[in-house]
Amino acid sequence: ELTAAIQNFNFDHILLNAAGVMCQTKEELDTVLASNYTGAVVTKSATPALREGNPTPRYYEMAQNLGTINSMGLPNAGFDYYMDYVSQKQTNKPIFFSIAGLSKQDNLDMLRQLEASDFEGLIELNLSCPNVPGKPQTAYDFEATEAILTEAFAFFTKPLGVKLPPYFDIVHFDMIAAVLNKFPLAFVNTINSIGNGLVVDPQTDTVVIKPKAGFGGLGGTIVKATALANVRALRDRLRDDIKIIGTGGVTTGRDVYDHVLCGADLVEVGSQLAVEGIGVFERLENELADILTAKGYTSLDQVRGQLKTI
Ligand code: DHB
């Protein structure tokens, strides 16, 4: 069975969109929900009020499907729009409500509204947006991360997880895991884009996106090894009851399989969903099923976390 669970939530498929891709409008969210190959949907990270985001061009696909760079700047329809969507929606598929306030207070305000609401899905607190000028990625500040989670869990009782940026140092894996293990988190989602990359257009000798003089978050093929390292490092360090959503560099069924081998429970698709469209989920699930069949496995439980060292 190609299924997974987080607490009382059962996922009939392990794939879903990564926040930011195909989830800004109700129509896009419906498209992801309606797929027969998605286990859930995650909403575009919300801020309290609507945002237009950064100037365009703000998203670019590299040649040869190497990956993407973006500096969207949190364009979103505002918290109430997504709250209205999840309130109206009749579905058995779990919904992740993503929030990305520009301050601790914004995040705590949105969490209070979610706590008081009838929303019965999961909540993803995005501590890793790299694209708002002047706003650092919270989860690179371990004290700030502990502070917001301490204040949040003082009142928040619904299933809450965090979206993390990639870490690149073993000591940082140890430090973030030590913070996260202090809290009753339902899940951790790793990785967000690799922040502040830069891509050059060889025809024009220019950057390829307008915001932040060309600096933007990297996704797709080029981030896969970093994503797997973060999934593996966190699976090794977090309490068993904190589930892991693996995100980053998924373009094939083998990539999904590798995330699961490293310890992922669910796997998200960002760049390749933007490149390929909603059909990506059927292709990836079929490719994953073929790999499992070829290896003689009947369940992802036989694979999850079973990466071998040499
Ligand atoms: C945006 C990018 C991110 O990686 C993120 O976590 C949140 C928002 C953006 O630019 O819109």
Boltz pocket constraint, residues with backbone or C-beta under 6 A from the ligand:
constraints:
  - pocket:
      binder: B
      contacts: [[A, 20], [A, 45], [A, 70], [A, 71], [A, 72], [A, 73], [A, 74], [A, 75], [A, 100], [A, 126], [A, 128], [A, 129], [A, 130], [A, 131], [A, 132], [A, 192], [A, 193], [A, 217]]
      max_distance: 6.0
